[in-house]
Amino acid sequence: MPKPEHYVAPFDENEMAEVDKVKLDEKPSNLWRDAWRSLRRRPLFYISLAAVFVILLMALFPSLFTDVSPDKGCLLVDSNGGPTEGHPMGFTRLGCDVYSRVVWGARTSLAVGLLATLISGVLGVVMGALAGFYGGWVDSVLSRLGDIFFSIPYILAAVVIMTTFSDYRNVLTLAFAIGGFAWASLARILRSEILRVKSGDFVMASTATGRTKFGTLISHVLPNSITPVIVYLTLSLGGAIVAEATLSFLGVGLGPDVMSWGNDISAAQTSIRTAPMTLIWPSIFLTVTVLAFITLGELVRDALDPKARARG
């Protein structure tokens, strides 16, 4: 009895070879490259980035935006006056140009926000990295210390500090008052990330080669755990700017002679019925700045999250 013939579907060997061909000209994918590919397809990313760039440029080079002195040439005859030629936002109660004060106030508000974020970032990274990597009694002590700071609202702590050191109200003191009590959340985030990363095989390989624990932490564990830190700091920068404005509005922030959005908002509240724009303009700049940083942080967080990229 003859054997039945096996049917083999026709195929093109060239097509199969093209599918299996290794594409050497393409760059290997990684987390940051995938994140950039996701970000560059989001129009909101470019909008928020442009807003941040303009605000930073305003803070670094205010003379590019206005040539009017913010604190000199104030005339009481212009008190709470409306917009005029060369003064598009009108005048404050003391007759100072609102637009010039808003532009120059960006420097102070951003300086406090950046310094406070830097301080909380350094403290949070050190505490979280040491607690997560070394474990044991180091983790217990640092975690309990973090719990203490986590239970204290940093706005309330900043009010107490700025009231106690009322003779030293400057940008650095206010930044330490905000950032010195806002690091506990970052430490918790980094600690949990390091607990996940340190169980990897590359950490065991680094230890096997004779590298010290601290060297392994700095060279391998921390770089692979830094992604949530970057996202958190981007988001917390907006919160630090709001904290400066809040403390200045309450009268316990920077001195009244310092130009900042919070001081201008606080000074304008007495004229809200007769000249509301003197309060609205710095409030708009503050809102746009905080919204730009928060939006940028949210987009970076989603771009660095593979699950969020898949949903998008």
RABEL-V238532 format. One record per pair of residues at least 24 apart in sequence whose ideal C-beta (glycine too) atoms are under 10 Angstrom apart, sorted by sequence separation. I is the first residue (numbers start at 1). J is the second residue. If there is no record, write none. Layout:
# RABEL-V238532
I&J ; I&J
This chain:
# RABEL-V238532
72&96 ; 73&97 ; 154&178 ; 157&181 ; 158&182 ; 197&221 ; 200&224 ; 261&285 ; 262&286 ; 71&96 ; 124&149 ; 154&179 ; 156&181 ; 157&182 ; 197&222 ; 261&286 ; 70&96 ; 71&97 ; 123&149 ; 154&180 ; 155&181 ; 197&223 ; 198&224 ; 260&286 ; 261&287 ; 69&96 ; 70&97 ; 73&100 ; 74&101 ; 154&181 ; 155&182 ; 194&221 ; 197&224 ; 198&225 ; 68&96 ; 69&97 ; 70&98 ; 72&100 ; 153&181 ; 154&182 ; 193&221 ; 194&222 ; 196&224 ; 197&225 ; 261&289 ; 68&97 ; 70&99 ; 71&100 ; 152&181 ; 153&182 ; 154&183 ; 193&222 ; 196&225 ; 197&226 ; 70&100 ; 71&101 ; 152&182 ; 154&184 ; 194&224 ; 195&225 ; 66&97 ; 68&99 ; 69&100 ; 70&101 ; 149&180 ; 150&181 ; 154&185 ; 193&224 ; 194&225 ; 68&100 ; 69&101 ; 70&102 ; 149&181 ; 150&182 ; 152&184 ; 190&222 ; 193&225 ; 66&99 ; 67&100 ; 68&101 ; 70&103 ; 71&104 ; 149&182 ; 150&183 ; 151&184 ; 192&225 ; 193&226 ; 65&99 ; 66&100 ; 70&104 ; 120&154 ; 149&183 ; 150&184 ; 191&225 ; 193&227 ; 65&100 ; 66&101 ; 68&103 ; 69&104 ; 70&105 ; 149&184 ; 150&185 ; 190&225 ; 193&228 ; 66&102 ; 68&104 ; 148&184 ; 149&185 ; 189&225 ; 190&226 ; 192&228 ; 193&229 ; 65&102 ; 66&103 ; 146&183 ; 147&184 ; 150&187 ; 245&282 ; 62&100 ; 65&103 ; 66&104 ; 116&154 ; 146&184 ; 149&187 ; 150&188 ; 190&228 ; 245&283 ; 64&103 ; 65&104 ; 145&184 ; 146&185 ; 189&228 ; 190&229 ; 62&102 ; 63&103 ; 146&186 ; 189&229 ; 62&103 ; 63&104 ; 65&106 ; 143&184 ; 146&187 ; 147&188 ; 245&286 ; 61&103 ; 62&104 ; 116&158 ; 145&187 ; 146&188 ; 186&228 ; 189&231 ; 190&232 ; 244&286 ; 62&105 ; 186&229 ; 189&232 ; 58&102 ; 59&103 ; 62&106 ; 143&187 ; 242&286 ; 245&289 ; 58&103 ; 59&104 ; 62&107 ; 142&187 ; 143&188 ; 146&191 ; 241&286 ; 242&287 ; 245&290 ; 58&104 ; 59&105 ; 60&106 ; 61&107 ; 186&232 ; 58&105 ; 59&106 ; 60&107 ; 185&232 ; 186&233 ; 242&289 ; 58&106 ; 59&107 ; 143&191 ; 238&286 ; 241&289 ; 242&290 ; 57&106 ; 58&107 ; 59&108 ; 142&191 ; 241&290 ; 56&106 ; 59&109 ; 60&110 ; 186&236 ; 240&290 ; 55&106 ; 59&110 ; 185&236 ; 238&289 ; 239&290 ; 54&106 ; 58&110 ; 59&111 ; 139&191 ; 237&289 ; 238&290 ; 241&293 ; 242&294 ; 119&172 ; 183&236 ; 237&290 ; 238&291 ; 240&293 ; 55&109 ; 56&110 ; 59&113 ; 182&236 ; 238&292 ; 239&293 ; 55&110 ; 59&114 ; 116&171 ; 120&175 ; 124&179 ; 128&183 ; 132&187 ; 238&293 ; 239&294 ; 115&171 ; 119&175 ; 120&176 ; 123&179 ; 127&183 ; 128&184 ; 131&187 ; 132&188 ; 135&191 ; 139&195 ; 237&293 ; 238&294 ; 114&171 ; 115&172 ; 118&175 ; 119&176 ; 122&179 ; 123&180 ; 126&183 ; 127&184 ; 128&185 ; 130&187 ; 131&188 ; 133&190 ; 179&236 ; 182&239 ; 236&293 ; 237&294 ; 238&295 ; 52&110 ; 56&114 ; 112&170 ; 116&174 ; 117&175 ; 119&177 ; 120&178 ; 121&179 ; 123&181 ; 124&182 ; 125&183 ; 128&186 ; 129&187 ; 132&190 ; 133&191 ; 178&236 ; 182&240 ; 235&293 ; 236&294 ; 238&296 ; 112&171 ; 115&174 ; 116&175 ; 119&178 ; 120&179 ; 123&182 ; 124&183 ; 127&186 ; 128&187 ; 131&190 ; 132&191 ; 135&194 ; 234&293 ; 235&294 ; 237&296 ; 238&297 ; 111&171 ; 112&172 ; 115&175 ; 116&176 ; 119&179 ; 120&180 ; 123&183 ; 124&184 ; 127&187 ; 128&188 ; 130&190 ; 131&191 ; 132&192 ; 134&194 ; 135&195 ; 234&294 ; 235&295 ; 237&297 ; 111&172 ; 112&173 ; 114&175 ; 115&176 ; 116&177 ; 117&178 ; 118&179 ; 119&180 ; 120&181 ; 121&182 ; 122&183 ; 123&184 ; 124&185 ; 125&186 ; 126&187 ; 127&188 ; 128&189 ; 129&190 ; 130&191 ; 132&193 ; 133&194 ; 178&239 ; 179&240 ; 182&243 ; 234&295 ; 235&296 ; 236&297 ; 109&171 ; 112&174 ; 113&175 ; 116&178 ; 117&179 ; 119&181 ; 120&182 ; 121&183 ; 124&186 ; 125&187 ; 128&190 ; 129&191 ; 132&194 ; 133&195 ; 178&240 ; 234&296 ; 235&297 ; 108&171 ; 111&174 ; 112&175 ; 115&178 ; 116&179 ; 119&182 ; 120&183 ; 123&186 ; 124&187 ; 127&190 ; 128&191 ; 131&194 ; 132&195 ; 135&198 ; 178&241 ; 234&297 ; 235&298 ; 107&171 ; 111&175 ; 115&179 ; 116&180 ; 119&183 ; 120&184 ; 122&186 ; 123&187 ; 124&188 ; 126&190 ; 127&191 ; 128&192 ; 129&193 ; 130&194 ; 131&195 ; 132&196 ; 133&197 ; 134&198 ; 179&243 ; 233&297 ; 234&298 ; 112&177 ; 113&178 ; 114&179 ; 116&181 ; 117&182 ; 120&185 ; 121&186 ; 124&189 ; 125&190 ; 128&193 ; 129&194 ; 132&197 ; 133&198 ; 175&240 ; 178&243 ; 232&297 ; 234&299 ; 235&300 ; 108&174 ; 112&178 ; 113&179 ; 116&182 ; 120&186 ; 124&190 ; 128&194 ; 132&198 ; 174&240 ; 177&243 ; 178&244 ; 231&297 ; 234&300 ; 235&301 ; 112&179 ; 120&187 ; 124&191 ; 177&244 ; 230&297 ; 231&298 ; 234&301 ; 175&243 ; 178&246 ; 231&299 ; 117&186 ; 121&190 ; 174&243 ; 175&244 ; 178&247 ; 231&300 ; 232&301 ; 133&203 ; 174&244 ; 177&247 ; 230&300 ; 231&301 ; 230&301 ; 231&302 ; 231&303 ; 171&244 ; 174&247 ; 227&300 ; 228&301 ; 231&304 ; 174&248 ; 227&301 ; 230&304 ; 231&305 ; 177&252 ; 178&253 ; 177&253 ; 228&304 ; 227&304 ; 228&305 ; 169&247 ; 174&252 ; 227&305 ; 134&213 ; 169&248 ; 174&253 ; 133&213 ; 134&214 ; 173&253 ; 174&254 ; 133&214 ; 173&254 ; 133&216 ; 134&217 ; 169&252 ; 171&254 ; 130&214 ; 133&217 ; 155&239 ; 169&253 ; 170&254 ; 174&258 ; 129&214 ; 132&217 ; 133&218 ; 154&239 ; 158&243 ; 162&247 ; 169&254 ; 170&255 ; 154&240 ; 158&244 ; 161&247 ; 162&248 ; 166&252 ; 169&255 ; 174&260 ; 130&217 ; 155&242 ; 159&246 ; 163&250 ; 168&255 ; 169&256 ; 171&258 ; 129&217 ; 133&221 ; 155&243 ; 158&246 ; 159&247 ; 162&250 ; 163&251 ; 167&255 ; 169&257 ; 170&258 ; 174&262 ; 129&218 ; 132&221 ; 133&222 ; 154&243 ; 158&247 ; 162&251 ; 163&252 ; 166&255 ; 169&258 ; 171&260 ; 132&222 ; 162&252 ; 155&246 ; 159&250 ; 161&252 ; 162&253 ; 129&221 ; 133&225 ; 155&247 ; 158&250 ; 159&251 ; 160&252 ; 162&254 ; 129&222 ; 132&225 ; 159&252 ; 128&222 ; 158&252 ; 159&253 ; 155&250 ; 158&253 ; 129&225 ; 125&222 ; 128&225 ; 129&226 ; 125&225 ; 129&229 ; 125&226 ; 128&229 ; 125&229 ; 124&229 ; 121&229 ; 124&232 ; 125&233 ; 121&230 ; 124&233 ; 121&232 ; 120&232 ; 121&233 ; 124&236 ; 120&233 ; 117&232 ; 118&233 ; 121&236 ; 117&233 ; 120&236 ; 121&237 ; 117&234 ; 120&237 ; 117&235 ; 117&236 ; 118&237 ; 120&239 ; 116&236 ; 117&237 ; 120&240 ; 116&237 ; 117&238 ; 119&240 ; 117&239 ; 118&240 ; 113&236 ; 114&237 ; 116&239 ; 117&240 ; 113&237 ; 116&240 ; 117&241 ; 113&238 ; 115&240 ; 116&241 ; 113&239 ; 114&240 ; 110&237 ; 113&240 ; 114&241 ; 116&243 ; 112&240 ; 113&241 ; 116&244 ; 112&241 ; 113&242 ; 115&244 ; 110&240 ; 113&243 ; 109&240 ; 110&241 ; 112&243 ; 113&244 ; 109&241 ; 112&244 ; 113&245 ; 109&242 ; 111&244 ; 112&245 ; 110&244 ; 106&241 ; 109&244 ; 112&247 ; 108&244 ; 109&245 ; 112&248 ; 109&248 ; 105&245 ; 108&248 ; 112&253 ; 112&254 ; 105&248 ; 108&253 ; 109&254 ; 108&254 ; 112&258 ; 112&260 ; 111&260 ; 108&258 ; 109&259 ; 110&260 ; 112&262 ; 108&259 ; 109&260 ; 110&261 ; 107&259 ; 108&260 ; 109&261 ; 105&258 ; 106&259 ; 107&260 ; 108&261 ; 109&262 ; 105&259 ; 106&260 ; 108&262 ; 109&263 ; 104&259 ; 105&260 ; 106&261 ; 108&263 ; 109&264 ; 103&259 ; 104&260 ; 105&261 ; 102&259 ; 105&262 ; 101&259 ; 105&263 ; 100&259 ; 101&260 ; 102&261 ; 105&264 ; 101&261 ; 105&265 ; 101&263 ; 102&264 ; 96&259 ; 101&264 ; 98&264 ; 101&267 ; 96&264 ; 98&268 ; 96&267 ; 92&264 ; 94&267 ; 109&282 ; 93&267 ; 92&267 ; 93&268 ; 92&268 ; 106&282 ; 109&285 ; 113&289 ; 117&293 ; 93&270 ; 98&275 ; 101&278 ; 105&282 ; 109&286 ; 113&290 ; 93&271 ; 92&271 ; 98&277 ; 102&281 ; 106&285 ; 110&289 ; 98&278 ; 101&281 ; 102&282 ; 105&285 ; 106&286 ; 109&289 ; 113&293 ; 93&274 ; 98&279 ; 101&282 ; 105&286 ; 109&290 ; 52&234 ; 93&275 ; 96&278 ; 98&280 ; 99&281 ; 102&284 ; 103&285 ; 92&275 ; 98&281 ; 102&285 ; 106&289 ; 110&293 ; 91&275 ; 98&282 ; 102&286 ; 52&237 ; 90&275 ; 93&278 ; 55&241 ; 71&257 ; 91&277 ; 92&278 ; 90&277 ; 91&278 ; 92&279 ; 71&259 ; 80&268 ; 89&277 ; 90&278 ; 70&259 ; 89&278 ; 80&271 ; 89&280 ; 90&281 ; 35&227 ; 79&271 ; 89&281 ; 31&224 ; 82&275 ; 88&281 ; 89&282 ; 70&264 ; 80&274 ; 81&275 ; 83&277 ; 32&227 ; 79&274 ; 80&275 ; 82&277 ; 89&284 ; 31&227 ; 79&275 ; 80&276 ; 62&259 ; 80&277 ; 81&278 ; 80&278 ; 58&285 ; 55&285 ; 59&289 ; 58&289 ; 55&288 ; 56&289 ; 54&288 ; 55&289 ; 54&289 ; 52&288 ; 51&288 ; 52&289 ; 55&292 ; 51&289 ; 54&292 ; 55&293 ; 53&292 ; 48&288 ; 51&291 ; 52&292 ; 51&292 ; 52&293 ; 50&292 ; 51&293 ; 48&291 ; 49&292 ; 52&295 ; 48&292 ; 51&295 ; 52&296 ; 47&292 ; 48&293 ; 51&296 ; 48&294 ; 49&295 ; 48&295 ; 49&296 ; 47&295 ; 48&296 ; 47&296 ; 48&297 ; 45&295 ; 48&298 ; 49&299 ; 44&295 ; 45&296 ; 48&299 ; 44&296 ; 48&300 ; 44&298 ; 45&299 ; 44&299 ; 45&300 ; 39&296 ; 42&299 ; 45&303 ; 39&299 ; 42&302 ; 38&299 ; 39&300 ; 42&303 ; 38&300 ; 41&303 ; 39&302 ; 40&303 ; 35&299 ; 38&302 ; 39&303 ; 35&300 ; 38&303 ; 39&304 ; 35&301 ; 37&303 ; 38&304 ; 35&302 ; 36&303 ; 38&305 ; 35&303 ; 38&306 ; 34&303 ; 35&304 ; 34&304 ; 35&305 ; 38&308 ; 39&309 ; 42&312 ; 32&303 ; 35&306 ; 38&309 ; 41&312 ; 31&303 ; 32&304 ; 34&306 ; 37&309 ; 31&304 ; 31&305 ; 35&309 ; 38&312 ; 31&306 ; 34&309
